[in-house]
Amino acid sequence: MSSDAPDLQNLFAKADRLLDRLHALLPADGTAAIHAPDWQAAPAFRLRRRPGALAQAVLEPVLARSAIRLDDLQQIDAQKERFVRNLESFVAGRPANNMLLTGARGTGKSSLVKAGLNAFAARGLRLIEVDKSDLVDLPDLVALVAARPERFIVYCDDLSFDEGERGYKELKSVLDGSIAQASDNLLVVATSNRRHLLPEYMKDNLSATYTDDGELHPGEVVEEKISLSERFGLWVSFYPFSQSEYLVIVDQWLRSFGLDEAAIAAARPQALVWALERGSRSGRVAWQFARHKVGECGA
């Protein structure tokens, strides 16, 4: 026998032991399970996949999260009231709807979710941020938190799907359609610039039908595209700000940074130029201008 035979046998033995250890990490169906984190580590978590062949999904605590408050959000009072009322019901254990926040960019959709977490974290609210590419793990995540006493938001920021993209069916089933209903301690909240979360093309309307009395009935393609967004029980729409609304937001941020009223009034023309250069009067642009102005002034 070759002198290399013992080395090969040792190698095979090590490989067998390694496979045994890998199998121990996997559930019976062969997929990587999501392990429960220390739920007391933080109010917010991110679902991430570790690099490697298994690409195991893990929940990572967010140790440095946004400190934004509900009172910081200006000129979206109607949207804020609807969002908070639904969230209050959810945290209190009453029936609540999954929420879809849609509309113009930079108008406070994501900030409202972060502020809502800060407002209710002390009452047991927890947030799990999930990227759309990881929505395939959503059924496992639902099962993981089902028996927990906390109230969980599964949060998908800037959500939209292209044709045939992964995660679409899993989200659709969890929202409404799976035989295994999500537990009442979990709420799905998504933000998107697309009202129906999918691209809409002119050709989609070719399958529409018209009745003799002039009624329009959308075709199957259109019906499929709106079926996901319809599964969100509450839609909250956001709109571009007027000039006066934009300036109110600028004033609020400058005031929060400690500028006096005279300095705030003097900064308004600059804030308008700042918005004009960026082609947008949004809350995000107002925040960015305030940071620029305060840094420039050394306040």
C-alpha positions in Angstrom: 0.0 0.0 0.0 1.2 3.5 -0.8 2.7 5.5 2.1 0.1 8.2 1.3 -2.8 5.9 2.3 -2.7 6.8 6.1 -2.8 10.5 5.2 -5.8 10.0 2.9 -7.6 8.0 5.6 -7.0 10.8 8.1 -8.2 13.3 5.6 -11.4 11.4 4.9 -12.0 11.0 8.7 -11.6 14.7 9.2 -14.0 15.4 6.3 -16.6 13.0 7.8 -16.4 14.7 11.2 -16.7 18.1 9.5 -19.9 17.0 7.6 -21.3 15.7 10.8 -20.8 19.1 12.4 -22.4 20.9 9.5 -25.4 18.5 9.5 -25.9 19.3 13.2 -26.3 23.0 12.3 -29.0 22.3 9.7 -32.6 21.4 10.2 -34.1 18.3 8.6 -34.9 20.0 5.3 -31.3 21.0 4.8 -31.8 24.8 5.0 -29.9 27.1 7.3 -32.1 27.8 10.4 -32.4 31.2 12.0 -31.1 31.1 15.6 -32.7 33.2 18.3 -30.6 36.1 19.4 -30.4 37.7 22.8 -33.7 39.7 22.5 -32.6 41.9 25.4 -29.5 43.1 23.5 -31.4 45.9 21.6 -34.9 46.9 20.5 -33.9 46.6 16.8 -32.3 43.8 14.8 -31.2 43.2 11.3 -31.6 39.9 9.4 -28.3 39.2 7.7 -26.6 36.3 5.9 -23.1 35.3 6.9 -20.7 34.8 4.0 -20.0 31.2 3.2 -21.4 28.1 1.6 -24.3 27.9 4.0 -25.1 31.6 3.9 -26.7 31.2 7.3 -29.3 33.8 8.3 -28.6 35.5 11.6 -30.3 38.3 13.6 -27.8 41.0 14.5 -28.7 43.6 17.2 -28.6 47.2 16.1 -26.6 48.8 19.0 -26.5 52.4 17.5 -29.9 53.2 16.2 -31.5 56.5 15.1 -32.7 58.7 18.0 -35.4 60.5 16.0 -38.7 61.2 17.8 -42.2 61.6 16.6 -42.2 65.3 17.5 -39.2 65.8 15.1 -41.3 64.9 12.1 -43.1 68.0 10.8 -45.8 68.6 8.1 -46.9 64.9 8.1 -49.4 65.1 10.9 -52.1 63.1 9.2 -49.8 60.3 8.2 -48.2 60.3 11.7 -51.6 60.1 13.3 -52.7 57.1 11.3 -49.4 55.3 11.7 -49.3 55.8 15.5 -52.9 54.9 16.1 -52.4 51.6 14.3 -49.1 51.0 16.1 -50.7 51.8 19.5 -53.3 49.2 18.8 -50.7 46.6 17.9 -48.5 47.2 21.0 -51.6 47.1 23.2 -52.5 43.7 21.9 -55.5 44.8 19.9 -56.1 44.0 16.2 -53.9 46.0 13.9 -53.1 46.1 10.2 -49.9 45.5 8.3 -48.8 48.9 6.9 -47.5 50.1 3.6 -46.0 53.6 3.5 -45.7 54.9 0.0 -45.0 58.2 -1.8 -42.5 60.8 -2.6 -38.9 60.2 -1.6 -37.5 62.0 1.5 -40.9 62.8 3.0 -40.5 60.9 6.2 -41.6 57.3 5.5 -38.5 55.6 7.0 -38.1 58.2 9.7 -41.7 57.6 10.9 -41.0 53.9 11.4 -37.8 54.6 13.4 -39.6 57.2 15.5 -42.4 54.8 16.1 -39.9 52.2 17.5 -38.4 54.8 19.8 -41.8 55.8 21.1 -42.9 52.2 21.9 -39.7 50.3 22.6 -40.2 50.7 26.3 -43.6 48.9 26.0 -42.0 45.8 24.3 -42.0 46.8 20.7 -39.1 45.3 18.7 -38.1 45.8 15.1 -36.5 43.4 12.7 -35.2 44.9 9.5 -35.2 42.5 6.5 -33.8 43.3 3.1 -36.0 42.2 0.2 -33.3 39.6 -0.8 -33.8 37.9 2.6 -37.6 37.8 2.5 -37.2 34.1 1.6 -36.5 33.6 5.3 -39.6 35.3 6.4 -41.6 32.1 7.2 -38.8 31.0 9.5 -38.6 34.4 11.1 -42.4 34.3 11.7 -42.1 30.9 13.4 -39.1 32.1 15.5 -40.9 35.0 17.2 -44.4 33.4 17.4 -44.0 32.4 21.1 -42.2 35.6 22.3 -44.0 38.0 24.6 -42.6 41.1 22.7 -44.4 42.7 19.8 -42.4 42.6 16.5 -42.3 44.8 13.5 -40.8 43.2 10.4 -39.5 46.2 8.5 -38.7 46.3 4.8 -37.3 49.7 3.7 -37.6 50.9 0.1 -39.3 47.8 -0.9 -40.0 47.0 -4.6 -39.8 43.9 -6.7 -38.8 43.2 -10.3 -40.4 40.4 -12.2 -39.8 37.0 -10.7 -37.7 38.3 -7.9 -37.1 36.1 -4.8 -39.1 36.8 -1.7 -42.2 38.1 -3.4 -44.2 34.9 -2.8 -43.1 34.5 0.8 -44.1 38.1 1.7 -47.4 37.6 -0.1 -48.1 34.4 1.9 -47.2 35.9 5.3 -49.3 39.0 4.7 -52.4 37.0 3.8 -52.7 33.7 2.0 -50.7 31.1 3.8 -52.5 28.3 5.6 -50.2 29.0 8.5 -51.3 32.3 9.8 -48.7 34.7 11.2 -49.0 35.2 15.0 -50.7 38.3 16.3 -47.4 39.6 17.8 -45.9 40.3 14.4 -46.7 43.2 12.0 -45.2 43.8 8.6 -44.3 47.4 7.8 -42.9 48.4 4.4 -41.9 51.7 2.8 -41.8 52.1 -1.0 -41.8 54.7 -3.7 -44.0 52.4 -5.7 -47.6 52.2 -4.7 -48.0 48.6 -5.9 -44.4 47.5 -5.2 -43.9 46.2 -8.8 -43.0 48.0 -12.0 -46.0 49.0 -14.1 -45.7 49.0 -17.9 -48.0 50.2 -20.6 -48.2 46.7 -22.0 -49.8 45.5 -18.8 -53.0 47.3 -19.8 -53.3 45.3 -23.0 -55.2 42.5 -21.2 -57.8 44.9 -19.8 -61.4 44.5 -21.0 -64.1 47.0 -21.6 -67.8 46.3 -21.1 -70.6 47.7 -23.3 -71.4 50.4 -20.8 -67.8 51.7 -20.7 -66.5 50.0 -17.6 -62.8 49.1 -17.5 -61.8 45.8 -15.9 -58.0 45.3 -15.3 -56.5 42.2 -16.8 -54.7 39.4 -15.0 -51.3 41.0 -15.2 -52.5 44.2 -13.5 -54.5 42.2 -11.0 -51.4 40.2 -10.0 -49.4 43.4 -9.6 -51.8 45.0 -7.2 -52.5 41.8 -5.2 -49.4 42.2 -3.0 -50.0 45.8 -2.0 -53.7 45.0 -1.3 -52.6 42.6 1.4 -51.4 45.5 3.5 -54.4 46.5 5.5 -53.3 50.1 6.0 -51.9 52.4 3.3 -50.3 55.6 4.4 -49.5 58.0 1.5 -46.8 60.7 1.5 -46.7 63.7 -0.8 -44.1 66.3 -1.9 -43.8 69.3 0.3 -44.8 72.8 -0.7 -42.2 75.6 -0.3 -43.8 76.8 2.9 -43.9 73.3 4.3 -40.3 72.7 3.4 -39.3 75.9 5.2 -41.1 74.9 8.3 -39.1 71.6 8.4 -35.9 73.6 7.8 -36.7 75.9 10.7 -37.5 72.9 13.0 -34.1 71.2 12.3 -32.1 74.4 12.6 -33.9 75.1 15.9 -33.1 71.6 17.1 -29.4 72.3 16.4 -29.6 75.4 18.6 -29.8 78.3 16.1 -31.7 81.4 17.3 -34.7 82.8 15.4 -32.7 85.5 13.7 -30.2 83.0 12.3 -33.0 80.7 11.2 -34.8 83.6 9.3 -31.6 84.6 7.6 -31.0 81.0 6.5 -34.3 80.5 4.7 -33.2 82.0 1.3 -30.2 79.7 1.4 -32.4 76.7 2.2 -34.5 77.5 -0.9 -31.4 77.6 -3.1 -30.2 74.4 -1.6 -33.5 72.7 -2.5 -33.5 74.2 -6.0 -30.0 72.8 -6.6 -31.2 69.3 -5.6 -34.5 69.5 -7.4 -36.4 68.5 -4.3 -38.1 70.1 -1.3 -38.1 67.0 0.9 -37.6 66.4 4.6 -34.3 64.7 3.8 -33.1 67.8 1.9 -34.1 70.0 4.8 -32.2 67.9 7.2 -29.1 67.9 5.0 -29.3 71.7 4.6 -29.6 72.1 8.4 -26.5 70.0 9.0 -24.6 71.9 6.4 -25.7 75.3 7.8 -24.9 74.4 11.4 -21.5 73.0 10.4 -20.8 76.2 8.4 -21.8 78.4 11.3 -19.9 76.3 13.9 -23.0 76.3 16.1 
